[in-house]
Amino acid sequence: MKKSGILILAIALITMSFTNPIKFGKNSLNVDVSSSTITWKGYKPTGSHNGTIMLQTGTLEMDGENLVGGSFTVEMSSIKDADGSAKLEGHLKSADFFDVVTFTTSTFKITDVAENGEEEEGLVIVTGDMTIKGITKEISFSAEVSQTEDSVVFESENFQINRADFNVKYMSKSFFDNLKDKFVNDEFDLQVKLVAKK
């Protein structure tokens, strides 16, 4: 009877292992800053400017194959214009725009990851808290999450940030009247690619 009881217990445990697979829990992966990119594009009536900005640090929180959280920090003094305009770069760093002396970093922290409701595998809706110039606002955007044997890649679609929400006032219709066609659009584009090593 004793042996048969042990056998029944063993069978029960094996059965449970198939019906309730073991969950391995969350895994925090460090973002490889040198392999990751953030690009931006700003607009005005007479044209546009685009460039890059460097990551300082970042993490991706994974639960198995699913993204469940993460964050990244941006080094604001690293703003670059794709055309190499030192004048534009200096202006973007000044108090007129992002005031990088006072606000040396900007951050984004994921608060929710949801399926996007479409069939495209790996595409999710990411919601989180964006902090620029010490002001935090919730934003959402679509992103693709993919994996290889040694890395996880998080790549957002182009999404827009409203600079007026973060008190970036220069030539903004949200703060100044009678700008006519001399304004700079409040919305600018961001695209984020994070590569984390397993």
PETA-V232855 format. One record per helix or strand of 2 or more residues. SS is the DSSP state (alpha for helix, beta for strand). FROM is the first residue (numbers start at 0). TO is the last residue. If there is no record, write none. Layout:
ss:SS from:FROM to:TO
ss:SS from:FROM to:TO
//
This chain:
ss:alpha from:1 to:18
ss:beta from:25 to:30
ss:alpha from:32 to:34
ss:beta from:36 to:43
ss:beta from:46 to:62
ss:beta from:65 to:80
ss:alpha from:85 to:92
ss:beta from:104 to:114
ss:beta from:122 to:131
ss:beta from:134 to:146
ss:beta from:150 to:155
ss:beta from:158 to:161
ss:alpha from:162 to:165
ss:alpha from:179 to:181
ss:beta from:186 to:196
//
